[in-house]
Every structure is written in structure tokens, then in C-alpha cells.
Amino acid sequence: MTLLDYIIVGAYLAGMIAIGAAVSRRIAGFRDFFVAAGHLTAPLLVCSLVSTYYGLDVLFGGSEVAYQEGVVAWFGYMRPYYLVILAAVLLVAPRLKRHAFLSLPDVAEHYYGVGTRVVAAIASFLYALPLLSIMGIGILLDVTLGIPFTWGVLLGACISLAYTVMGGLLADALTDTVQFVLMCITLGIACILVLHAAGGMDGLQAALPAEFFDPGGTYPASVLLVFGASALSALVEPAFYQRVFAAVNYRAVLIALLTGITLWAAYDWITTVLGMAAAARGIEAEPRYALLMLTLDVLPAGLRGLFVAGVLAAAMSTIDSYLLIAGGNIAYDIYRPLVRPDMPDRDVLRLTRWMTAVAAAASVAFALFFRTIVSAWIFMSTVLIAATLVPLLVGLYSRRPQPAAAGFASSLAGLGVAVLFYILVHVYGVHDEEWATQIWTVELGGRTIALWQEYAVLFALPASALAFIIARLAARAPARAGVPGALAEEVSR
């Protein structure tokens, strides 16, 4: 890193803080802070959604898979999201815009009551903790500036927290616009230079094993199924819901997400190519570091600083958005309905800002604990899917009101099974160095079954659906047995 590189990175960080300070003067209440008063237009939504979804978990996580396995990173790990996001924008977003919700737990309470709201808020909070991106900043600052990992994690969290707390979603959307441009430009330049040095795709094919170009890679089919299942999180994604509620109209959401799918596909392909190029170049590093080490080695002075700023942009655009959601989950979705239902708007805003800081501290703690990006991401998506997918989709599409007990049982069972599965795998399993994951080997009927920690969603999602069906039948049983209508309704609630 040269002096010019340091100047570029410093100017970027100063600019982000300045935007947050400027926007803070326009925040009058919680709705302004949390959903930008519902005034986000299509251009801001494009930049905000694309950069928010694509933090260092995608940049380093996708390239990590590509470094080890090749094009399966795009075909198996990333491509399912485009299909689910398309379904979300066409099927889910129009129904959400019919209501004046502010968050995903708002939707849960509307259909099933406060109990389901709290469980959904807990799942959303765990999902929204931006530990992967904060961990990525720690890695980046350690590699480029020599800042110890722990201090890099703290620094990245504090900078992102500063402008998010000051300006809320509007500051987030404006900074995301800057970050979006930096992100796309720097990765595009890096890809061109790296491919030129490698001799293009032909050079990569000559240097890498044939299985690197197999769309399925060498992963077991069950792991590819988990990758596909984790994409279902897009249907209940807190940031997606927040942006839908913040959009000026449904047309803005439609334009933003259809544009985003194209940009995401291109972005993912670039990270896949860079991960494969790192393997072809013989970069000796942990898989998640491969893209960073390769790009810093190839880029000249000036562009190297721009790339570091772009990587910071990818991380911070995710951190600020999800810190905002996590803080709102505690203040608006849990504390307000359970403790102070009549809480004034200004008090909700103040508490959300404080809880955003609490979420940042929790994120730092988790970032210092977890080791692998892909496994951590699948855990977070599993928690969200298991607790919210079944009850929310049934609520949105059912023609008749569903029993409150069904939604609560479904969300609680899904969350409980997901967490329990991970606990069991970590208690009884061992870490597999080849696959970089925790695996619990069990003997069943004379057969040996390897249970990866990533398989949690394959157990938790069916448990959520089964609990919904059982609770729904149980809630309706008194009415069928001749219990008066009013009493049957009370039982279902």
C-alpha cells in the first residue's frame, strides 16, 4: 500500500461519516429513521439493495467456494438466489405493499399475534447481525494495513455504526449509492487485469482440474440441496422487507430488483472467476483470503487503494443496513410491544439508536468467534427460514385467517430445531479440515450417516411446517367438537 492508496481509503471513510452527519438533521421520527419515510425511489433502491445484499460474505464466501471447487460457486451456491429473488419481487412484494408495515415481525404479528412477532424478531436479529462483513473488515485491515484483526473488527463496526445511528435508512441508502459504484468499478477492473495475466478463461482451463468447470463441483448432492434451500431466505429477508416498505411504490421495487438480479449475476460471476484465478495462480492462503491476496498482488498503486475502498464499501454497505434492522428488532419489534405498547415515536427512535449500538457489539463478539464464512452464513439463513418462512407465506397467501397458535408453534419449532441441531453437531461432531465444516457421524440401522452442520435447514423447515399443521388442527378441533364459536376462537388465539 502506497501513500496514494492510504489517501483514497481515508477520503472514502471521511465521506461516509459526512453523509451520515448531513442526513441526521432530516430525521424527525422512527419512520424517517427506519424506512426513510417510505420515500426511496428506484435508483436509490437499486444501489441500496444490490450493495446491501453483497457484502464480504458474498465477496469472500463466493470466491472461497470458487477457489476450492470452481464454477459450482456460481451455479450451485449463488444462482438459486436469483430465482428466489425473482419469485419474491413478483409474488411477495405486491402483497406486502398493501399494508403499512415497517418490519418483518410486523407482518408476523398482523397474522399471528405478539408471540410469533417476538420469535420472528429474535430470528431476524440473529440473521441481521453483520458478523461476516465485520470479520471481513478485520481481515482486510490486517492484510493491508497491519492492524490486528481484533482492532480491525472494532474499527469497522464503529465507523459503520456512526453514520447508521446518525442518519438511519436514508443515510444508509445514500452511502450505499457511493459504495455500490466503488464496488462495481473496482471488481470489474480487478477481473480484467487478473484474466489478462492468467491468459483469459482458456488459461484458467489449462491451469485448473476439469472438475473446476463442472457446475456441480465435487460437493455431495445434499450440500447442493442445502445451498438451494438457503436461498429461500430471500422470501423472508429482513432487508428486502424493509426496502419494500421504504419504497415510494411497487413499481420502484420491481425495477430495483429486476435490475439487481442482472447486477448480482455479473458480480457473482466476477467473484467466481477471481477465486478460480487465485487457485490457478497458486496463491497460498486460506480460501477466504484468496481473492484479496490475488487482487492486491495484481493491481497497481492507486487502483489498489481504490480496491480496498471498494471492499470496505461492500462490507460497510451490509453492516450499516443490517445493524439498522437488528437494532429495530430489539427496540421496535420486541421491547415496544412487550414493555411499552404506548411508547412515543421519539422514544422508539432513541432506543433503536442505542440498540443499534448493542447489535454492533454483539456482531463484534460473534465475528471474533466464528471461523468460516459459508457455514456461518448458512446458519443465519437457516434460523431465519426455519422461524419465519412457513407462517409468513401461509399468512400472506391464505384466504382465511389462520389460528394464532399455528403461527407461533411453527416459528418456535423451526427456530428450536435449528438451534438444537447445531448444538448437537458441535457437541458430538468433529471439524472436518477437507470440507472446513463440523460433521456429526451417527450409526443408524447399520449405516453410517454424516450429518453436516449445514443440514440443519433440512430438519428445521419440515419441523416448522409440521408444527403449523398440528397446531392448526388442534386449534380447530374444539369447534368441530361442538364448542361454542366464541370459545373456539379464544382457544385458537
TISE-577706 format. One record per residue (C-alpha): x, z, y; residue in three letters. Coordinates in pm, whole numbers, padded with zeros to 5 digits, always signed. Layout:
% residues N
XZYALA ...
//
This chain:
% residues 493
+00000+00000+00000MET +00139-00104+00341THR +00061+00029+00690LEU -00186-00257+00738LEU -00370-00156+00421ASP -00397+00205+00542TYR -00531+00090+00880ILE -00803-00121+00715ILE -00916+00164+00489VAL -00911+00412+00779GLY -01115+00180+01003ALA -01375+00139+00729TYR -01417+00514+00678LEU -01442+00580+01052ALA -01707+00309+01086GLY -01926+00462+00815MET -01923+00803+00986ILE -02003+00640+01322ALA -02311+00465+01180ILE -02443+00790+01036GLY -02393+00969+01369ALA -02570+00694+01563ALA -02871+00681+01332VAL -02911+01060+01322SER -03062+01052+01673ARG -03359+00849+01542ARG -03460+01091+01265ILE -03779+01272+01365ALA -03916+01386+01028GLY -03882+01381+00649PHE -04043+01037+00608ARG -03794+00890+00858ASP -03509+01053+00669PHE -03613+00984+00310PHE -03778+00638+00320VAL -03678+00513+00668ALA -04044+00549+00776ALA -04131+00253+00548GLY -03964+00001+00781HIS -03694-00159+00563LEU -03710-00540+00579THR -03597-00786+00310ALA -03237-00836+00441PRO -03173-00461+00456LEU -03337-00415+00116LEU -03113-00684-00038VAL -02795-00517+00088CYS -02918-00167+00012SER -03043-00233-00342LEU -02755-00456-00451VAL -02482-00222-00326SER -02663+00094-00437THR -02706-00022-00797TYR -02347-00145-00813TYR -02113+00147-00777GLY -01792+00224-00963LEU -01989+00289-01282ASP -02053-00087-01293VAL -01721-00196-01143LEU -01506+00018-01371PHE -01759+00065-01653GLY -01831-00307-01698GLY -01464-00401-01672SER -01383-00119-01916GLU -01605-00281-02180VAL -01466-00628-02096ALA -01107-00501-02124TYR -01179-00376-02476GLN -01443-00619-02607GLU -01469-00927-02381GLY -01783-01114-02273VAL -02016-00871-02451VAL -01977-00667-02131ALA -02194-00927-01957TRP -02417-01046-02244PHE -02482-00710-02413GLY -02412-00436-02160TYR -02529-00589-01829MET -02765-00881-01894ARG -03057-00669-02024PRO -03088-00514-01678TYR -03175-00845-01514TYR -03471-00894-01746LEU -03599-00539-01697VAL -03550-00552-01319ILE -03749-00876-01312LEU -04028-00701-01502ALA -04009-00407-01261ALA -04047-00621-00950VAL -04333-00827-01094LEU -04525-00556-01280LEU -04436-00213-01140VAL -04364-00265-00769ALA -04710-00409-00679PRO -04883-00105-00828ARG -04650+00138-00650LEU -04718-00023-00311LYS -05089+00060-00347ARG -05011+00426-00279HIS -04834+00622-00004ALA -04581+00786-00236PHE -04233+00895-00127LEU -04060+00956-00462SER -04081+00902-00837LEU -04206+01260-00901PRO -04486+01189-00650ASP -04611+00928-00896VAL -04585+01173-01187ALA -04790+01438-01004GLU -05053+01186-00899HIS -05133+01106-01262TYR -05049+01430-01446TYR -05011+01724-01209GLY -04735+01953-01085VAL -04586+02035-01428GLY -04500+01674-01502THR -04375+01635-01145ARG -04121+01915-01195VAL -03991+01775-01526VAL -03964+01427-01372ALA -03782+01575-01073ALA -03530+01750-01300ILE -03465+01427-01489ALA -03440+01233-01164SER -03197+01491-01024PHE -02968+01467-01328LEU -02984+01088-01319TYR -02920+01072-00945ALA -02606+01285-00942LEU -02344+01021-00847PRO -02068+01174-01057LEU -01940+00839-01185LEU -01876+00697-00840SER -01728+01022-00712ILE -01499+01025-01015MET -01408+00663-00938GLY -01307+00753-00584ILE -01084+01025-00723GLY -00916+00770-00950ILE -00881+00518-00667LEU -00725+00763-00421LEU -00494+00896-00690ASP -00366+00548-00779VAL -00342+00403-00427THR -00259+00698-00203LEU -00116+00953-00442GLY -00392+01203-00356ILE -00451+01433-00656PRO -00766+01345-00847PHE -00947+01670-00765THR -00885+01636-00391TRP -00982+01269-00401GLY -01315+01359-00561VAL -01381+01621-00293LEU -01281+01386-00010LEU -01503+01103-00132GLY -01802+01335-00173ALA -01758+01488+00173CYS -01732+01154+00356ILE -02041+01012+00182SER -02230+01336+00238LEU -02152+01334+00610ALA -02331+01015+00707TYR -02609+01056+00449THR -02701+01403+00579VAL -02690+01278+00938MET -02886+00956+00903GLY -03084+00956+00577GLY -03204+00630+00421LEU -03172+00423+00740LEU -02805+00515+00777ALA -02769+00451+00404ASP -02925+00104+00438ALA -02712+00011+00740LEU -02387+00130+00582THR -02488-00039+00257ASP -02505-00367+00453THR -02140-00330+00556VAL -02043-00211+00210GLN -02229-00499+00045PHE -02030-00757+00243VAL -01697-00586+00171LEU -01782-00552-00196MET -01867-00919-00248CYS -01579-01061-00042ILE -01304-00851-00198THR -01414-00903-00558LEU -01453-01277-00500GLY -01101-01307-00356ILE -00955-01094-00635ALA -01123-01307-00903CYS -00991-01633-00755ILE -00633-01503-00737LEU -00643-01345-01081VAL -00787-01655-01250LEU -00530-01874-01076HIS -00248-01653-01203ALA -00395-01647-01555ALA -00442-02024-01578GLY -00821-02013-01547GLY -01064-01945-01830MET -00859-02172-02056ASP -00563-01942-02002GLY -00772-01640-02094LEU -00896-01809-02412GLN -00540-01883-02514ALA -00424-01526-02449ALA -00713-01328-02599LEU -00856-01292-02952PRO -01158-01509-03038ALA -01390-01207-03062GLU -01345-01153-02688PHE -01566-01459-02640PHE -01834-01353-02889ASP -02148-01247-02694PRO -02196-00960-02939GLY -01835-00848-02949GLY -01744-00611-03231THR -01996-00340-03144TYR -02240-00223-03415PRO -02590-00363-03367ALA -02718-00011-03299SER -02490+00022-02995VAL -02613-00310-02857LEU -02967-00178-02908LEU -02876+00131-02705VAL -02735-00090-02427PHE -03064-00277-02419GLY -03272+00042-02429ALA -03076+00196-02143SER -03181-00099-01927ALA -03537+00036-01942LEU -03426+00289-01680SER -03483+00013-01423ALA -03858+00059-01474LEU -03839+00421-01357VAL -03525+00406-01141GLU -03548+00660-00853PRO -03359+00437-00607ALA -03586+00142-00693PHE -03896+00354-00635TYR -03756+00489-00309GLN -03681+00137-00180ARG -04027+00014-00280VAL -04184+00297-00080PHE -03947+00228+00211ALA -04017-00148+00222ALA -04228-00288+00501VAL -04440-00475+00240ASN -04435-00600-00120TYR -04306-00943-00016ARG -03987-00778+00115ALA -03941-00605-00221VAL -03996-00930-00412LEU -03745-01127-00201ILE -03487-00848-00216ALA -03495-00804-00593LEU -03509-01173-00684LEU -03208-01227-00457THR -03046-00919-00603GLY -03074-01040-00963ILE -02872-01351-00875THR -02607-01148-00692LEU -02588-00886-00967TRP -02535-01152-01233ALA -02248-01304-01032ALA -02096-00964-00955TYR -02113-00861-01321ASP -01953-01184-01437TRP -01663-01131-01195ILE -01601-00776-01320THR -01617-00905-01678THR -01360-01176-01605VAL -01131-00928-01428LEU -01149-00686-01721GLY -01063-00964-01965MET -00783-01085-01738ALA -00635-00735-01739ALA -00629-00743-02119ALA -00473-01090-02119ALA -00209-00980-01869ARG -00112-00687-02090GLY -00200-00416-01838ILE -00112-00083-01999GLU -00368+00166-01869ALA -00683+00348-01966GLU -00958+00083-01999PRO -01149+00213-01697ARG -00835+00178-01481TYR -00757-00176-01593ALA -00941-00369-01319LEU -00794-00153-01044LEU -00438-00181-01173MET -00467-00558-01217LEU -00614-00628-00875THR -00367-00412-00684LEU -00088-00593-00868ASP -00216-00940-00773VAL -00342-00903-00414LEU -00102-00932-00117PRO -00072-00680+00168ALA -00380-00669+00388GLY -00606-00801+00114LEU -00502-00502-00093ARG -00633-00270+00178GLY -00950-00477+00206LEU -00997-00447-00171PHE -00951-00068-00161VAL -01207-00054+00121ALA -01438-00270-00091GLY -01402-00040-00392VAL -01471+00258-00167LEU -01774+00065-00041ALA -01902+00014-00396ALA -01863+00385-00465ALA -01995+00525-00140MET -02298+00296-00130SER -02404+00452-00461THR -02304+00807-00372ILE -02498+00824-00047ASP -02816+00672-00192SER -02829+00900-00494TYR -02727+01213-00305LEU -03029+01149-00086LEU -03255+01118-00392ILE -03108+01425-00564ALA -03147+01638-00251GLY -03507+01523-00214GLY -03577+01606-00579ASN -03492+01971-00518ILE -03646+02017-00173ALA -03944+01782-00170TYR -04028+01746-00540ASP -03963+02098-00675ILE -03935+02363-00402TYR -04215+02242-00175ARG -04496+02212-00437PRO -04396+02526-00630LEU -04295+02764-00349VAL -04430+02641-00012ARG -04705+02379-00053PRO -04779+02400+00321ASP -04414+02360+00420MET -04384+02188+00763PRO -04223+01845+00772ASP -03925+01962+00978ARG -03854+02240+00727ASP -03867+01990+00440VAL -03617+01772+00629LEU -03384+02065+00692ARG -03397+02183+00332LEU -03342+01829+00200THR -03022+01805+00404ARG -02900+02133+00259TRP -02997+02032-00094MET -02813+01703-00049THR -02502+01914+00001ALA -02587+02113-00314VAL -02627+01787-00506ALA -02285+01674-00381ALA -02128+01996-00506ALA -02296+01956-00846ALA -02175+01596-00862SER -01817+01702-00796VAL -01839+01961-01075ALA -01971+01703-01324PHE -01717+01443-01208ALA -01437+01684-01290LEU -01591+01747-01633PHE -01681+01402-01774PHE -01417+01163-01905ARG -01578+00828-01989THR -01788+00615-01755ILE -02006+00424-02002VAL -02101+00727-02211SER -02184+00935-01904ALA -02400+00653-01765TRP -02593+00620-02090ILE -02654+00995-02095PHE -02804+00987-01745MET -03021+00684-01818SER -03136+00843-02146THR -03251+01158-01966VAL -03448+00953-01713LEU -03605+00717-01968ILE -03698+00994-02211ALA -03866+01210-01947ALA -04049+00950-01736THR -04090+00606-01894LEU -04389+00669-02122VAL -04603+00888-01892PRO -04540+00682-01578LEU -04607+00342-01732LEU -04921+00470-01904VAL -05036+00621-01576GLY -04972+00303-01379LEU -05147+00075-01628TYR -05419+00287-01785SER -05770+00205-01668ARG -05883+00561-01732ARG -05729+00890-01616PRO -05510+01044-01884GLN -05503+01417-01970PRO -05250+01611-01765ALA -05129+01778-02085ALA -05031+01439-02230ALA -04801+01354-01941GLY -04644+01700-01937PHE -04589+01708-02315ALA -04440+01359-02312SER -04194+01426-02031SER -04092+01767-02163LEU -04047+01647-02523ALA -03843+01345-02416GLY -03613+01548-02194LEU -03579+01825-02451GLY -03493+01594-02742VAL -03239+01401-02533ALA -03057+01717-02423VAL -03076+01873-02771LEU -02934+01560-02935PHE -02635+01559-02701TYR -02573+01929-02762ILE -02579+01882-03141LEU -02347+01581-03131VAL -02097+01766-02913HIS -02114+02084-03122VAL -02091+01922-03467TYR -01931+01587-03388GLY -01576+01478-03306VAL -01431+01250-03041HIS -01355+00902-03175ASP -01049+00759-02998GLU -01117+00398-03104GLU -01466+00387-02953TRP -01399+00655-02689ALA -01717+00845-02769THR -01847+01152-02953GLN -01972+01085-03309ILE -02151+01324-03544TRP -02123+01223-03911THR -02404+01352-04134VAL -02477+01318-04506GLU -02838+01222-04583LEU -02963+01124-04928GLY -02613+01044-05047GLY -02549+00821-04746ARG -02310+00883-04459THR -02464+00825-04117ILE -02258+00813-03799ALA -02462+00936-03504LEU -02306+00830-03174TRP -02395+01040-02870GLN -02535+00722-02716GLU -02805+00712-02986TYR -02998+00991-02809ALA -03240+00745-02650VAL -03337+00612-02995LEU -03469+00960-03081PHE -03584+01087-02741ALA -03800+00789-02641LEU -04008+00790-02964PRO -04041+01169-02931ALA -04179+01124-02580SER -04432+00864-02698ALA -04537+01074-02999LEU -04583+01386-02784ALA -04802+01188-02543PHE -05027+01065-02826ILE -05059+01409-02990ILE -05132+01587-02661ALA -05382+01319-02561ARG -05570+01355-02890LEU -05558+01734-02870ALA -05690+01735-02513ALA -05984+01513-02606ARG -06069+01697-02929ALA -06283+01971-02763PRO -06508+01710-02601ALA -06564+01536-02935ARG -06644+01873-03096ALA -06930+01934-02853GLY -06762+02147-02586VAL -06941+02105-02252PRO -06791+01835-02030GLY -06666+02069-01759ALA -06484+02290-02010LEU -06330+01989-02187ALA -06197+01863-01856GLU -06047+02205-01785GLU -05873+02206-02124VAL -05720+01862-02056SER -05577+01985-01728ARG 
//
